[in-house]
């Protein structure tokens, strides 16, 4: 049984690596209408470098009930194996930056998925053998050209059409993880964050792993972060020490990854780096958890965790200045990203209405005013201040803010609220 389990696992991993993903299932389009939910666009770009047309998937964060529509730029995530990893990245980032729940664990980001035309060619850093297919050596080793395509053609293309910033993240799984590491040592400043999910570090008899270790030592940039996720692909009856001493082919993948992890841990690096081992995730299950953890690691400085403390302060007489703390926090974030970043309109709005409900209207009022200061052209910030004024019994103030909102843009619910309010005021006189 153990021998059979090894054979099955080896076949699965080899089959995954041999997959070129040159074709996809054609699912008939049915009942296409405005009722469909879309998370992005499919676009095509011809690459002179790769000598072929490439399809890309692009998802841009959407506004939320009229909010978050005035952010000038977004960081960008580029993800390899777009046909399988794009949805994961979009979903995880949507949760980490969800306007509906005022999440600020990570920034809202544009996601660019890069589907494969020849996976074995484009994601491998050097020529090598995949599985036991000796013929694969002839078609491998194209990661350098793919990196050139991303740097010289794809990034300029995306930047020309979308509101992007220069802050970028690169994500790849398995052979895609190799591509991430190869791009890190080829163009270290091209991305700020590199996420390599269970990279295939046995590649080329581990020669590439040694190349990476030596090259990363020379990168002197504390603004670059590298998160490597290592999966558990060992047999259930083995422990990690067993894997390190096992000489069978089936354990070669995990053994190589563990050896690479140990060598990296022993190296003096000048970038931000961690390697996380996932005991409960195998090679195929790991992308979801590693993506979540990777972005939490990259943006551990991003959340404003003090906000909740103002809901229920331990000692109200000693609490700080919420607005000042919030503005100082985002100044630090802006410094880290290299351009000004303001707290999301929906983020501030959600917390402000929360403070109203929890009996702290003075803090709510200051947050509404902060939104007006940060987003003076948004109709929503004035409408929200109008509703706040109404909740505090300030009818005249509510009318004034509703009118300011409508001067920016006619929103049906604001127009209706203003009409009813004026009618009530007139009726009382």
N, C-alpha and C positions, 0 to 999 in steps of 0.2 A: 504493500500500500504506500509506503514511504517513497519507494522508487517511482511508482505511478504518479504520486503527488508532485514529485520533482519534475517529471516529464511534462505534466500538465502546466505547471507554473512556468517552466522554461518556454513552452510553446506559446503561452499567452504573451509573455514579455517579448519574445522574438517576433511574434506576429504583430504586436503593437509597433515595434520598431521598424518592421518591414513595410508597414502601411504607408503608401505614398499619398493617399487621400487625393488622388487626381480626379476622382469622380464623386458625386454625391447623389443621394436618392432624390428623384424628381417626384415630389408630392404634388398631386393635382391641386390647383387653387380652386377653392369652393367658397361661394357666398362672399366674394370680396365686397366689402362695403365700408362705410364710415364707422362701423361697429368694431373693426379690427383694432387691436392694440399694437402699436409699433414701438420698438425701442431703438431703432436706428435705420441707417441707409446702407444699401449695397452700392459701391461705386467701383469704377474700373480705371486703372491708370496703366499706360504702356511704359514699360521699363526698358530704356536703352541699355542699361547695365546688365539686366537679366535676359534681355532679348525676348521678352514675352509680355503679354498683357496680364496684369494682376488684378484680382478682385480684392477689395477691402471692405470690412464692415465698420461703420462709424456710428457711435452713439453719443449724443450730446445731452447733458442734463436739461431737463425741462423745468419750466416755471411751476409754481405751486399756488393756485388760486390767485393769479395775478402778481405773485411775488417772485423774487429771484430771477427777474427778467432783465435786470440792468447790470449784472456782473460783467465787467468788460472782458475778462479772460479766464480760461480754465487751464489747469495742468492737464497733461495728456498721458494716457497709459497705452503703450503698444504691446499687444499680446500675440505671441506666436501660436500656431495651431488654432487660428481663429475659428475654424469650423467646430471645434470642440471646447474651446476655453473662453470664447467671447461672452457667452451668456453668463458664465460663472463670475467673470470680472464685473460685468455690468450689474448683476444682482447683488454681489457683495458690496460694491461701492455705493449702490443705491441705499442699502441698509445703513452703512457706516455714515452716510451724509444725509439721511432721510429728513426732509423738511417737515413731514407730517408729525414726527415724534421729536423734533428739535435735536436730532443727533448731530454732533459735531466731532465725531471720532476721526474723520478724514475729510478732506475737501471734496466738493463736487468736482468730477473730472470727466473729460472727454475720453472715450475708450475707442481705440482703433484695433480691430481684429484683423490679422493677416492669415487668411486660409492658405493651405498648401497647394502647390501644383506638383512638386516633387520634394517630399519631406526629407527623404534620405540625402538628397543633394544639398538642399538649402540650409539645413540645420546642423550639419556636421562640420566641425572646424578643420579637420584634416582628412585625408583619404584613410579609410579603414574598412574593416569587415563587419557587417551587421549580422548578428546571429552566427550562422555557419555558412553564409552565402558568400563565397570568395569572389563572385562576380560583382558584389556591391562595391568593392574598392574602386571600380572604374567610375562610379557615379557619385561618390561622396566627396566631401571637402569644400562645399560651396558656401559655407557660412560667412566667409569674408565678403563675397560678392553680395550676399543678402544684406549684410550690415551696410555695405556701400549703397545699396538700393534704398534702404530705410533712411540713411543719413542724407544722401544727395538728391533723392527723388521723392520719397514718400513724405518725409517730414515737411519739406518745402510745399508739397501739394496740400497737405492738411492745413499747414499754417496759412496758406493763401485763401482758404475757403472757410475756415472756422476760427472762432475767437480763442486762440490758443496762447498759452504762455510758454516760456522757455523751460519750464519745470516739467520733466518727463520721467516716466517709469517704464521699465522693460520687464516683461513677464514671460517665462517659458517653462514647459514641463517636459521631463525626460530628455529627448534629443533637443527639445526647445530650451531646456535648462543648460545644455552644452552651449547652445547659441547665445544665451544670456551671458555666460561666463566668457565666451570668446569675444563678444562685443565689449564687455567690460575692459578686457585687456587691449583691445584694438582701438576703441574710442571711449576711454573712461569718462570723459566730460560730456558725452552725448546725452547720457541719462543721469539723473541724480540718484535714482533708486533702482536696484537690480534684484529681481525675485527669481531665483532658480529653484524649481520644484523637482525634487528627486532627480537631479541631472545624472546622465548615464556616464559616470566617472570611470568606468572600465574602458572607455573608448581608447582605441589604439594602444591596447595593453597598458593603460594608465599613463602613457607618455604625456597626453594632453593635461592630465591632472597635475603633473609635476610642472608643466609649463605655466599653468594658471597660478600655482602657488608662488613661483618665482616672480611672475609678472605683477601679481597683486601687491607683493611686498614693495614694489617701486612706485605705487600710486600714492602720492602724498596729498590727499584731499579729504578732509574730515566732513565735507558736505556730501560725499558719496556714501550710500548705504547699500550693503549686500546682505540679503536674507536667503539662506539656503535651507530647504526642507528635505529631510531624509526620511524615507518611508521604511516600514518594517516588511521586508519580503522574505524573512527567514521562515523555516519550518516551525510549527507550533512546539515541537519538542526541543528546539534549540534556544540557547540564550545568546547574548551578544558576544561573549567570549568564544562560544562555539563557532559563530560566524567568522570571527577573525582568524580562526585556525583551520577552518574548513577549506579544502582545496578543490572542491567540485565546481563544475561550470555553473550549476544552478545558484550557488552562493556567491559567484564572482561579482555580480552586480552590487549586492549589498556590502560585501567585503570591501570592494573598491571604494564605495561611498563612505564607509566608516573610516577607512585608512585616510582618505582625503580630508574628512572632518578632523581627524586627530592631527594631521600635519598642519592644517590651517589654524587649529587652536594653538599649536606650538609656535606659530609664526608671529612676528611682530608686525602688525598691520597698522596703517595710518588712515584707514577708512573705518566707518562704522560697520561692524560685521557680527552676525550670529548664525549658528547652524542649529536648527531645532529638529530633534528626533521625534517621530510620531509612532509611538508604540502600537496604536490601534488603527493605523491607516496603512494600507498596502500601496503599491506603485500606482494603482488605478484610482484609488479612493482619495488620495492625498490632496489633489488640487484645491478642493473647496476649503478645507481647513487651513491649508498653507496660505491660500490667498487672503483669507480673513486675518490670520496671524501676521502675515507679512506686511499688510497695510497698517495694522495696529502698531507694528514695530517701526515702520517708516515714519509714522505720524504720531508717535507717542507724545509729542509736544503740543499737538493740535487742540485737544479738548480743553474747554474752559470749565474745569471741574468745580470751581468755586461757586458757580451759579446756584447749584442746589442748596448750598449752605445758607443762602439768603432766604430760602423758604422757611427754614427752621433754625435760626442761629442759636448757638449755645448760649451766647451772651449778647443780646441786641445792643447793649451799650458799648461793646468793643468791636462790633463788626466794621469792616472797611467800607470804602466807597465803591459800590458795585460798578458804576459807569467807568470810573477811573481804572479799576482793575481790568475790566473788559477791554478798554481801549489800549491799555498797556500790553495786554496779552496779544492782541492782534497786531500791535507794532512789532512784537517779537516774531510772530508768524510771518509777517511781511518781510522782515529782515531775513528770515530763513529761506523764503521763496524768491527774494530778490525783486519784488514788486509789491505794491500796496494791496492788501487783502482786507476787506471789511467783513464783519459778522453778517451772515446771511439775513436778509430781510425777514424771511419766514422764521428763522431761528430766534431772532429778537422778539418778533411778534408773538410767537408761541409762549415764550417765557413771560412776556409782559401780561398777556391775558391770564396766564397762570397765577401771577402775583395778585391780580385783581381777585381771583377766586379764593386765594389764600389770605386775603385780608391785608395785603401790603400795597395799597394803591399808589403810595408815594414812589415806590420803586417801579411800579408799572408805568407811571407817568413819565419817569425819566427814560425808561427804555423806549417808549413810544416817541419821545422827543429825539432820542438817539437815532432811531430809524429815519425820522424826518431830516435830521442833519446829514445822515449818510446817503439817503436816497430821495433827494428833494424833488425829483421828477416822477416819482412813483405815486399813482393815485391811491394805492392801498394804504400807504403809511398815514395819509391824512384821513382816510376813511376809518382806519383803526383808531386813530386818536379821537375821531368823532364818536365812535361807539363807546370808547373809554369815558369821554366827557359825559355822555348820556348816562352811563352807569353810575356816575358820581353826582347826577342831578343837575349838571350844567347844560341846560338846553341851548342857551345862546352859543356856548362854545361848540357844542355838537353841530349846530347848524353851520357855523363858520367853517369847521373842518370838513364837513360834508361838501360844502360849496367849493372849497379848495380842491378836494378830491375830484369833483366833477369838472373843474377847470383844467385838470390834467388829462382826464379821460372819462368818458361817460360809462360808469359801471351801473348796470340795472339795479342791483340791490341797494346801492348808495342813493341812486335817484329816487327809488321808491321810499327809502327810509327818510330822506330829506322832505319829500312831499308830505308824508304822513306827519312828520314832526312839525312842519309849518302849519299844517291843517289843525293840529292839536293846539298849537300856540295861538292861532287865530281864533279858535273856538273858545279859548279861555278869556279872550279879550272881547 
